[in-house]
Amino acid sequence: MKTRRRKYFINKGFQSEFILKFCGLVALGGVIFGVILYIFSSRTLTTSFENSRLVVKSTADYLLPGLLFGGIVVGLLTAVATSIVVLFMTHRLAGPVYRFEKYIKDIGLGDFSQDLKIRKKDQFQDMANSFNKMTNDVRAQLLKIVELSEKLDGLIEELSSVSRSDMPLKEDIERTVSELRKDRQDLKRVIAFFKV
């Protein structure tokens, strides 16, 4: 089953800032284009008929009202279209970033039980796979620590029960101590995986 996000503003601050900057860049490009066109057309003359009269103006003065009106209309339409397109583009970024933040908080709280899941068409698939591999590696080491801890608990109980009996056999104590030493070495090896 395909999952779809119903909310497109996932991280409003990030997405709004991205949209505003992108629209600002498009507006700046339009203004620069208009200024350049106005400067280059100011050195030429244009003739036209207005109300049955022949009018001679500089081309820049003739184009200015059209540039202003057209620039405003095109700028507004472009801003709306750009906002929609950028919203959908950032949606593919903001969603995974939100999931990463939530996942990292869970890991920080000691929850290694979940894998990071993001949608197939979202960005950062390789990073999500790397996070999942890291979590699985840490989870495997933690499970070894838990297993060794339980084994040590069992050996301590066994040693306690042997020492409570009237005459503990020296062989039983030596065997248990030998197992404890081996398990301690295994535990040190697993703990060495973590660099703290």
Phi and psi restraints in degrees (value plus and minus 20) as a CYANA .aco file:
   2 LYS   PHI    -102.2   -62.2
   2 LYS   PSI     110.7   150.7
   3 THR   PHI    -116.9   -76.9
   3 THR   PSI     117.1   157.1
   4 ARG   PHI    -145.5  -105.5
   4 ARG   PSI     119.2   159.2
   5 ARG   PHI    -101.4   -61.4
   5 ARG   PSI     114.9   154.9
   6 ARG   PHI    -110.6   -70.6
   6 ARG   PSI     -43.8    -3.8
   7 LYS   PHI    -119.1   -79.1
   7 LYS   PSI     106.1   146.1
   8 TYR   PHI    -115.8   -75.8
   8 TYR   PSI     -44.3    -4.3
   9 PHE   PHI    -112.7   -72.7
   9 PHE   PSI      68.5   108.5
  10 ILE   PHI    -105.3   -65.3
  10 ILE   PSI     -67.8   -27.8
  11 ASN   PHI    -142.1  -102.1
  11 ASN   PSI      68.9   108.9
  12 LYS   PHI     -76.4   -36.4
  12 LYS   PSI     -61.7   -21.7
  13 GLY   PHI     -81.4   -41.4
  13 GLY   PSI     -71.5   -31.5
  14 PHE   PHI     -81.7   -41.7
  14 PHE   PSI     -69.2   -29.2
  15 GLN   PHI     -88.0   -48.0
  15 GLN   PSI     -61.4   -21.4
  16 SER   PHI     -83.3   -43.3
  16 SER   PSI     -64.8   -24.8
  17 GLU   PHI     -81.6   -41.6
  17 GLU   PSI     -61.7   -21.7
  18 PHE   PHI     -83.0   -43.0
  18 PHE   PSI     -65.0   -25.0
  19 ILE   PHI     -83.2   -43.2
  19 ILE   PSI     -66.7   -26.7
  20 LEU   PHI     -82.4   -42.4
  20 LEU   PSI     -63.1   -23.1
  21 LYS   PHI     -84.5   -44.5
  21 LYS   PSI     -60.8   -20.8
  22 PHE   PHI     -86.9   -46.9
  22 PHE   PSI     -63.1   -23.1
  23 CYS   PHI     -84.8   -44.8
  23 CYS   PSI     -58.8   -18.8
  24 GLY   PHI     -81.6   -41.6
  24 GLY   PSI     -60.0   -20.0
  25 LEU   PHI     -85.2   -45.2
  25 LEU   PSI     -62.4   -22.4
  26 VAL   PHI     -84.5   -44.5
  26 VAL   PSI     -63.0   -23.0
  27 ALA   PHI     -83.5   -43.5
  27 ALA   PSI     -62.6   -22.6
  28 LEU   PHI     -80.8   -40.8
  28 LEU   PSI     -61.5   -21.5
  29 GLY   PHI     -81.6   -41.6
  29 GLY   PSI     -61.5   -21.5
  30 GLY   PHI     -85.1   -45.1
  30 GLY   PSI     -62.1   -22.1
  31 VAL   PHI     -84.9   -44.9
  31 VAL   PSI     -64.0   -24.0
  32 ILE   PHI     -82.1   -42.1
  32 ILE   PSI     -62.0   -22.0
  33 PHE   PHI     -80.5   -40.5
  33 PHE   PSI     -65.8   -25.8
  34 GLY   PHI     -83.0   -43.0
  34 GLY   PSI     -62.2   -22.2
  35 VAL   PHI     -84.6   -44.6
  35 VAL   PSI     -64.1   -24.1
  36 ILE   PHI     -83.0   -43.0
  36 ILE   PSI     -63.3   -23.3
  37 LEU   PHI     -83.1   -43.1
  37 LEU   PSI     -61.4   -21.4
  38 TYR   PHI     -84.5   -44.5
  38 TYR   PSI     -64.5   -24.5
  39 ILE   PHI     -83.9   -43.9
  39 ILE   PSI     -66.1   -26.1
  40 PHE   PHI     -90.3   -50.3
  40 PHE   PSI     -47.7    -7.7
  41 SER   PHI    -109.3   -69.3
  41 SER   PSI     -25.3    14.7
  42 SER   PHI     -94.2   -54.2
  42 SER   PSI     -35.6     4.4
  43 ARG   PHI    -114.3   -74.3
  43 ARG   PSI     -16.5    23.5
  44 THR   PHI    -139.7   -99.7
  44 THR   PSI     139.6   179.6
  45 LEU   PHI    -131.1   -91.1
  45 LEU   PSI     129.5   169.5
  46 THR   PHI    -151.5  -111.5
  46 THR   PSI     117.8   157.8
  47 THR   PHI    -129.4   -89.4
  47 THR   PSI     125.3   165.3
  48 SER   PHI    -174.5  -134.5
  48 SER   PSI     142.0   182.0
  49 PHE   PHI    -120.6   -80.6
  49 PHE   PSI     104.0   144.0
  50 GLU   PHI    -146.4  -106.4
  50 GLU   PSI      99.0   139.0
  51 ASN   PHI      32.0    72.0
  51 ASN   PSI      28.4    68.4
  52 SER   PHI      46.6    86.6
  52 SER   PSI       0.6    40.6
  53 ARG   PHI    -141.5  -101.5
  53 ARG   PSI     124.7   164.7
  54 LEU   PHI    -104.1   -64.1
  54 LEU   PSI     103.7   143.7
  55 VAL   PHI    -139.2   -99.2
  55 VAL   PSI     114.5   154.5
  56 VAL   PHI    -136.2   -96.2
  56 VAL   PSI     100.8   140.8
  57 LYS   PHI    -154.3  -114.3
  57 LYS   PSI     143.2   183.2
  58 SER   PHI     -89.0   -49.0
  58 SER   PSI     128.0   168.0
  59 THR   PHI     -80.4   -40.4
  59 THR   PSI     -54.9   -14.9
  60 ALA   PHI     -82.6   -42.6
  60 ALA   PSI     -64.7   -24.7
  61 ASP   PHI     -87.3   -47.3
  61 ASP   PSI     -51.4   -11.4
  62 TYR   PHI     -91.6   -51.6
  62 TYR   PSI     -56.8   -16.8
  63 LEU   PHI    -104.2   -64.2
  63 LEU   PSI     -40.4    -0.4
  64 LEU   PHI     -75.7   -35.7
  64 LEU   PSI     -69.0   -29.0
  65 PRO   PHI     -81.7   -41.7
  65 PRO   PSI     -60.4   -20.4
  66 GLY   PHI     -86.1   -46.1
  66 GLY   PSI     -59.5   -19.5
  67 LEU   PHI     -83.3   -43.3
  67 LEU   PSI     -64.9   -24.9
  68 LEU   PHI     -83.9   -43.9
  68 LEU   PSI     -72.3   -32.3
  69 PHE   PHI     -84.4   -44.4
  69 PHE   PSI     -69.2   -29.2
  70 GLY   PHI     -83.0   -43.0
  70 GLY   PSI     -59.5   -19.5
  71 GLY   PHI     -83.2   -43.2
  71 GLY   PSI     -61.3   -21.3
  72 ILE   PHI     -87.2   -47.2
  72 ILE   PSI     -66.9   -26.9
  73 VAL   PHI     -84.2   -44.2
  73 VAL   PSI     -69.1   -29.1
  74 VAL   PHI     -85.0   -45.0
  74 VAL   PSI     -58.5   -18.5
  75 GLY   PHI     -81.1   -41.1
  75 GLY   PSI     -64.3   -24.3
  76 LEU   PHI     -85.4   -45.4
  76 LEU   PSI     -66.0   -26.0
  77 LEU   PHI     -83.7   -43.7
  77 LEU   PSI     -61.3   -21.3
  78 THR   PHI     -85.0   -45.0
  78 THR   PSI     -59.3   -19.3
  79 ALA   PHI     -82.8   -42.8
  79 ALA   PSI     -62.2   -22.2
  80 VAL   PHI     -85.6   -45.6
  80 VAL   PSI     -68.0   -28.0
  81 ALA   PHI     -84.0   -44.0
  81 ALA   PSI     -62.1   -22.1
  82 THR   PHI     -83.7   -43.7
  82 THR   PSI     -62.0   -22.0
  83 SER   PHI     -79.7   -39.7
  83 SER   PSI     -63.4   -23.4
  84 ILE   PHI     -85.7   -45.7
  84 ILE   PSI     -66.8   -26.8
  85 VAL   PHI     -83.6   -43.6
  85 VAL   PSI     -65.7   -25.7
  86 VAL   PHI     -86.8   -46.8
  86 VAL   PSI     -54.8   -14.8
  87 LEU   PHI     -79.4   -39.4
  87 LEU   PSI     -65.4   -25.4
  88 PHE   PHI     -89.1   -49.1
  88 PHE   PSI     -54.8   -14.8
  89 MET   PHI     -87.1   -47.1
  89 MET   PSI     -66.0   -26.0
  90 THR   PHI     -91.2   -51.2
  90 THR   PSI     -42.6    -2.6
  91 HIS   PHI     -79.6   -39.6
  91 HIS   PSI     -57.2   -17.2
  92 ARG   PHI     -94.4   -54.4
  92 ARG   PSI     -35.4     4.6
  93 LEU   PHI    -118.0   -78.0
  93 LEU   PSI     -65.3   -25.3
  94 ALA   PHI     -87.0   -47.0
  94 ALA   PSI     -56.0   -16.0
  95 GLY   PHI     -80.3   -40.3
  95 GLY   PSI     -73.6   -33.6
  96 PRO   PHI     -82.3   -42.3
  96 PRO   PSI     -57.8   -17.8
  97 VAL   PHI     -81.7   -41.7
  97 VAL   PSI     -61.4   -21.4
  98 TYR   PHI     -81.5   -41.5
  98 TYR   PSI     -64.8   -24.8
  99 ARG   PHI     -84.3   -44.3
  99 ARG   PSI     -60.4   -20.4
 100 PHE   PHI     -80.5   -40.5
 100 PHE   PSI     -66.1   -26.1
 101 GLU   PHI     -79.8   -39.8
 101 GLU   PSI     -65.4   -25.4
 102 LYS   PHI     -84.5   -44.5
 102 LYS   PSI     -63.2   -23.2
 103 TYR   PHI     -82.6   -42.6
 103 TYR   PSI     -64.4   -24.4
 104 ILE   PHI     -84.9   -44.9
 104 ILE   PSI     -58.7   -18.7
 105 LYS   PHI     -82.6   -42.6
 105 LYS   PSI     -62.5   -22.5
 106 ASP   PHI     -82.7   -42.7
 106 ASP   PSI     -62.3   -22.3
 107 ILE   PHI     -82.7   -42.7
 107 ILE   PSI     -62.4   -22.4
 108 GLY   PHI     -81.5   -41.5
 108 GLY   PSI     -48.9    -8.9
 109 LEU   PHI    -106.3   -66.3
 109 LEU   PSI     -18.0    22.0
 110 GLY   PHI      72.4   112.4
 110 GLY   PSI      -9.7    30.3
 111 ASP   PHI    -113.0   -73.0
 111 ASP   PSI      80.5   120.5
 112 PHE   PHI    -123.0   -83.0
 112 PHE   PSI      -4.4    35.6
 113 SER   PHI    -103.2   -63.2
 113 SER   PSI     -36.8     3.2
 114 GLN   PHI    -129.0   -89.0
 114 GLN   PSI     132.7   172.7
 115 ASP   PHI    -119.5   -79.5
 115 ASP   PSI     134.6   174.6
 116 LEU   PHI     -99.8   -59.8
 116 LEU   PSI     105.1   145.1
 117 LYS   PHI    -142.1  -102.1
 117 LYS   PSI     104.3   144.3
 118 ILE   PHI    -148.7  -108.7
 118 ILE   PSI     140.3   180.3
 119 ARG   PHI     -88.5   -48.5
 119 ARG   PSI     132.2   172.2
 120 LYS   PHI     -79.8   -39.8
 120 LYS   PSI     -55.3   -15.3
 121 LYS   PHI    -108.0   -68.0
 121 LYS   PSI     -25.0    15.0
 122 ASP   PHI     -93.8   -53.8
 122 ASP   PSI     141.4   181.4
 123 GLN   PHI     -95.6   -55.6
 123 GLN   PSI     149.2   189.2
 124 PHE   PHI      50.5    90.5
 124 PHE   PSI      11.0    51.0
 125 GLN   PHI     -81.7   -41.7
 125 GLN   PSI     -63.4   -23.4
 126 ASP   PHI     -83.6   -43.6
 126 ASP   PSI     -60.1   -20.1
 127 MET   PHI     -86.1   -46.1
 127 MET   PSI     -59.4   -19.4
 128 ALA   PHI     -83.2   -43.2
 128 ALA   PSI     -61.2   -21.2
 129 ASN   PHI     -83.9   -43.9
 129 ASN   PSI     -59.6   -19.6
 130 SER   PHI     -84.8   -44.8
 130 SER   PSI     -61.6   -21.6
 131 PHE   PHI     -81.8   -41.8
 131 PHE   PSI     -63.1   -23.1
 132 ASN   PHI     -84.8   -44.8
 132 ASN   PSI     -59.5   -19.5
 133 LYS   PHI     -84.0   -44.0
 133 LYS   PSI     -63.5   -23.5
 134 MET   PHI     -80.2   -40.2
 134 MET   PSI     -66.5   -26.5
 135 THR   PHI     -82.6   -42.6
 135 THR   PSI     -62.0   -22.0
 136 ASN   PHI     -84.4   -44.4
 136 ASN   PSI     -59.4   -19.4
 137 ASP   PHI     -84.4   -44.4
 137 ASP   PSI     -65.4   -25.4
 138 VAL   PHI     -85.4   -45.4
 138 VAL   PSI     -62.5   -22.5
 139 ARG   PHI     -78.7   -38.7
 139 ARG   PSI     -63.2   -23.2
 140 ALA   PHI     -82.4   -42.4
 140 ALA   PSI     -62.2   -22.2
 141 GLN   PHI     -87.1   -47.1
 141 GLN   PSI     -59.8   -19.8
 142 LEU   PHI     -85.1   -45.1
 142 LEU   PSI     -57.2   -17.2
 143 LEU   PHI     -84.8   -44.8
 143 LEU   PSI     -56.2   -16.2
 144 LYS   PHI     -84.1   -44.1
 144 LYS   PSI     -60.8   -20.8
 145 ILE   PHI     -83.0   -43.0
 145 ILE   PSI     -63.3   -23.3
 146 VAL   PHI     -82.3   -42.3
 146 VAL   PSI     -64.0   -24.0
 147 GLU   PHI     -82.0   -42.0
 147 GLU   PSI     -65.7   -25.7
 148 LEU   PHI     -85.6   -45.6
 148 LEU   PSI     -57.2   -17.2
 149 SER   PHI     -83.1   -43.1
 149 SER   PSI     -63.6   -23.6
 150 GLU   PHI     -85.0   -45.0
 150 GLU   PSI     -57.9   -17.9
 151 LYS   PHI     -86.0   -46.0
 151 LYS   PSI     -61.8   -21.8
 152 LEU   PHI     -83.0   -43.0
 152 LEU   PSI     -60.4   -20.4
 153 ASP   PHI     -78.7   -38.7
 153 ASP   PSI     -63.2   -23.2
 154 GLY   PHI     -83.6   -43.6
 154 GLY   PSI     -62.1   -22.1
 155 LEU   PHI     -86.8   -46.8
 155 LEU   PSI     -58.2   -18.2
 156 ILE   PHI     -84.0   -44.0
 156 ILE   PSI     -61.9   -21.9
 157 GLU   PHI     -82.6   -42.6
 157 GLU   PSI     -63.5   -23.5
 158 GLU   PHI     -82.2   -42.2
 158 GLU   PSI     -63.4   -23.4
 159 LEU   PHI     -84.9   -44.9
 159 LEU   PSI     -58.3   -18.3
 160 SER   PHI     -84.9   -44.9
 160 SER   PSI     -61.9   -21.9
 161 SER   PHI     -89.9   -49.9
 161 SER   PSI     -54.6   -14.6
 162 VAL   PHI     -87.9   -47.9
 162 VAL   PSI     -60.2   -20.2
 163 SER   PHI     -92.4   -52.4
 163 SER   PSI     -40.6    -0.6
 164 ARG   PHI     -98.8   -58.8
 164 ARG   PSI     -43.1    -3.1
 165 SER   PHI     -89.6   -49.6
 165 SER   PSI     142.7   182.7
 166 ASP   PHI     -77.5   -37.5
 166 ASP   PSI     -70.6   -30.6
 167 MET   PHI    -152.0  -112.0
 167 MET   PSI      71.7   111.7
 168 PRO   PHI     -86.6   -46.6
 168 PRO   PSI     119.1   159.1
 169 LEU   PHI     -96.7   -56.7
 169 LEU   PSI     115.9   155.9
 170 LYS   PHI     -80.8   -40.8
 170 LYS   PSI     -55.7   -15.7
 171 GLU   PHI     -85.1   -45.1
 171 GLU   PSI     -59.6   -19.6
 172 ASP   PHI     -82.8   -42.8
 172 ASP   PSI     -64.1   -24.1
 173 ILE   PHI     -86.8   -46.8
 173 ILE   PSI     -63.4   -23.4
 174 GLU   PHI     -84.6   -44.6
 174 GLU   PSI     -59.5   -19.5
 175 ARG   PHI     -84.3   -44.3
 175 ARG   PSI     -64.9   -24.9
 176 THR   PHI     -85.4   -45.4
 176 THR   PSI     -63.5   -23.5
 177 VAL   PHI     -83.1   -43.1
 177 VAL   PSI     -60.0   -20.0
 178 SER   PHI     -82.0   -42.0
 178 SER   PSI     -63.6   -23.6
 179 GLU   PHI     -84.8   -44.8
 179 GLU   PSI     -59.2   -19.2
 180 LEU   PHI     -81.6   -41.6
 180 LEU   PSI     -62.3   -22.3
 181 ARG   PHI     -84.0   -44.0
 181 ARG   PSI     -62.9   -22.9
 182 LYS   PHI     -82.7   -42.7
 182 LYS   PSI     -66.1   -26.1
 183 ASP   PHI     -85.4   -45.4
 183 ASP   PSI     -54.0   -14.0
 184 ARG   PHI     -84.6   -44.6
 184 ARG   PSI     -60.4   -20.4
 185 GLN   PHI     -85.3   -45.3
 185 GLN   PSI     -62.5   -22.5
 186 ASP   PHI     -80.8   -40.8
 186 ASP   PSI     -62.7   -22.7
 187 LEU   PHI     -84.0   -44.0
 187 LEU   PSI     -61.6   -21.6
 188 LYS   PHI     -82.4   -42.4
 188 LYS   PSI     -59.4   -19.4
 189 ARG   PHI     -83.8   -43.8
 189 ARG   PSI     -63.3   -23.3
 190 VAL   PHI     -88.6   -48.6
 190 VAL   PSI     -61.5   -21.5
 191 ILE   PHI     -85.6   -45.6
 191 ILE   PSI     -50.2   -10.2
 192 ALA   PHI     -84.3   -44.3
 192 ALA   PSI     -39.0     1.0
 193 PHE   PHI     -80.3   -40.3
 193 PHE   PSI     -54.8   -14.8
 194 PHE   PHI    -110.4   -70.4
 194 PHE   PSI     107.7   147.7
 195 LYS   PHI    -123.3   -83.3
 195 LYS   PSI      90.4   130.4
